[in-house]
Amino acid sequence: MIPMKKLFNYRPLVSMCLFLLAGIIFVVGIYSKSALRTVFSCIMVVLLALTCVMHFFSKRLRVVKILSVIIAFVVGALLTVGTFEIYYSRQNFNSSYFINARVCERSFYSDKEKVVVTLDQAEIVDEKTLETYKVDGKIRLYLTMEDSHAMKFELGEKVTASIGLKRVGLFDDGEPNFYYLVRNVLLVGFGSENDIVSLNASSPTIFDSFKTRVKGELDKYLSADYSELAYTMLFGDRAGLNKSMEETYHASGIGHLLAVSGLHVGFLVTLLSLFLSLFKANNKVKFWVISVVVFIYAFLCGFSVSVTRAMIMTVVLLFSRAMFKEYDSLSALAFAGIIILLFSPLQAYTLGFQTSFGSVAAIILLGKQISAFFSKFFHHKLSDAISLSISASIGLIPFMAVNLMRLSIFSIVTNVIVIPIASLAFMILLPFAFLGALIPYVAIVSKVFEFLMRIVTGIGTLTGAFTFASAQPILILLFSILFVLSMICVSDNAFFKRKTKAIVSSSLLGASLVMFIVALI
């Protein structure tokens, strides 16, 4: 029985993850030179101090608790400082250069109708000084189209270009702009398609070749838009995705379906588990086989945050089963957050990180209560599915609102309807698309995927037409904070007395709803 005097159970990994994050926020606020973000930095220090004071009065592990949060905060701060200082210490390229490089991502159209080409393994020569440099990251070129058509390059294709380059900025009027840095894009250039030419040579990796083969099979059997949608859902590559379809998915609150999410990894793990069970594989064999396959899939997806998070949590779960240990989902989620932030602290400011961790945290915190409620009316499997959709949607709301500065009215209802359909579509797509790259005609089954996703798109078009309203940033921020706090208080992980819990959670939820209404007005 958990003592009622505790507000929360102490989980070392969760505490460390939160203060690692606090250290990152603290440093970003200092470097941003923004008044609002400087206030956030001060709040992080105050929270650290208050937590240390609370742990000081703890009866058990007092020193360990205090040291763990201080060390996590300092590590997060130092890693972020190091990231910034390494970036600023690099040469500030800002001139015209001759580039010899390799195409590492598919080209796509930007919002300004420019063709975007991303390069790596680049060697550049300053056209004025003739000095040669090797770029230890990626170069992204934004090129105006010539003759009303876009030049297409294959993955791994060697190209040359003569174009002006400059180092990307990290802040835009005090607001973090880490889009390029977290993708390892160090330089950007602007010019014309005529500034870049193919060398008629190619050096694709085995994974590039596999992805190209999968895309070719999808193109055979699916319409252009749904071939791109399938490729996007498999690998998270939105290069060729129809822009109006992408906007429809975002407007209806189901844009998360376009990213390779933990849900997708879960399906892969489920399929592998069922396959291995046919051969009576034990937990240790499952651990090694599934871990290796999920790692390869994460590599194919470029180790996107959501896939990496799911991969780490899967490995922890399988290891726990193999070693006959207990599995704590919140601690596993926090462990995944720590690993990702240690390697790339600025990921904390990306929408992918926030929505991935927010949705999973909501499932862990709220899933049981929601499922228990619906189990009164439906079979437990159906109530679990409804609970998954609702809790994941709740976790997405505040982060989508803050990043897109729009509020979705019907996103939860939309997600409840479309997630099961999209889940079935992906479970059909995944095995047959991959097998289709190896065995002729197998990918024809992916036509079922298109049929199901046309239903999803239709629902998204219907709800997305009138579900969003723009609002003031401060109102959205206040709504998001109050909403998150109310969800934490509602969960089984907050140990208030029943009456107190009802009052606190109802007050916070009511305040967030008021803020929501004010924002809409």
Stockholm file with secondary structure:
# STOCKHOLM 1.0

chainA/1-521         MIPMKKLFNYRPLVSMCLFLLAGIIFVVGIYSKSALRTVFSCIMVVLLALTCVMHFFSKRLRVVKILSVIIAFVVGALLTVGTFEIYYSRQNFNSSYFINARVCERSFYSDKEKVVVTLDQAEIVDEKTLETYKVDGKIRLYLTMEDSHAMKFELGEKVTASIGLKRVGLFDDGEPNFYYLVRNVLLVGFGSENDIVSLNASSPTIFDSFKTRVKGELDKYLSADYSELAYTMLFGDRAGLNKSMEETYHASGIGHLLAVSGLHVGFLVTLLSLFLSLFKANNKVKFWVISVVVFIYAFLCGFSVSVTRAMIMTVVLLFSRAMFKEYDSLSALAFAGIIILLFSPLQAYTLGFQTSFGSVAAIILLGKQISAFFSKFFHHKLSDAISLSISASIGLIPFMAVNLMRLSIFSIVTNVIVIPIASLAFMILLPFAFLGALIPYVAIVSKVFEFLMRIVTGIGTLTGAFTFASAQPILILLFSILFVLSMICVSDNAFFKRKTKAIVSSSLLGASLVMFIVALI
#=GR chainA/1-521 SS CCCTTCSSCCCHHHHHHHHHHHHHHHHHHHHHTCHHHHHHHHHHHHHHHHHHHHHHTCSSSHHHHHHHHHHHHHHHHHHHHHHHHHHHHSCCCEEEEEEEEEECSCCEECTTSEEEEEEEEEEEEETTTCCEEECSSEEEEEEECBTTBCCCCCTTEEEEEEEEEEECCSEETTEECCTTGGGTEEEEEEEEGGGEEEEEEECCCHHHHHHHHHHHHHHHHSCHHHHHHHHHHHHCCCTTCCHHHHHHHHHTTCGGGGSCCHHHHHHHHHHHHHHHHHTTCCHHHHHHHHHHHHHHHHHHTTCCHHHHHHHHHHHHHHHHHHTTCCCCHHHHHHHHHHHHHHHCGGGGGSHHHHHHHHHHHHHHHHHHHHHHHHTTTSCHHHHHHHHHHHHHHHHHHHHHHHHHSEEESSHHHHHHHHHHHHHHHHHHHHHHHHHHTTSTTGGGGGHHHHHHHHHHHHHHHHHHTSCEEECCHHHHHHHHHHHHHHHHHHSTTSCCCHHHHHHHHHHHHHHHHHHHHHHHC
#=GC SS_cons         CCCTTCSSCCCHHHHHHHHHHHHHHHHHHHHHTCHHHHHHHHHHHHHHHHHHHHHHTCSSSHHHHHHHHHHHHHHHHHHHHHHHHHHHHSCCCEEEEEEEEEECSCCEECTTSEEEEEEEEEEEEETTTCCEEECSSEEEEEEECBTTBCCCCCTTEEEEEEEEEEECCSEETTEECCTTGGGTEEEEEEEEGGGEEEEEEECCCHHHHHHHHHHHHHHHHSCHHHHHHHHHHHHCCCTTCCHHHHHHHHHTTCGGGGSCCHHHHHHHHHHHHHHHHHTTCCHHHHHHHHHHHHHHHHHHTTCCHHHHHHHHHHHHHHHHHHTTCCCCHHHHHHHHHHHHHHHCGGGGGSHHHHHHHHHHHHHHHHHHHHHHHHTTTSCHHHHHHHHHHHHHHHHHHHHHHHHHSEEESSHHHHHHHHHHHHHHHHHHHHHHHHHHTTSTTGGGGGHHHHHHHHHHHHHHHHHHTSCEEECCHHHHHHHHHHHHHHHHHHSTTSCCCHHHHHHHHHHHHHHHHHHHHHHHC
//
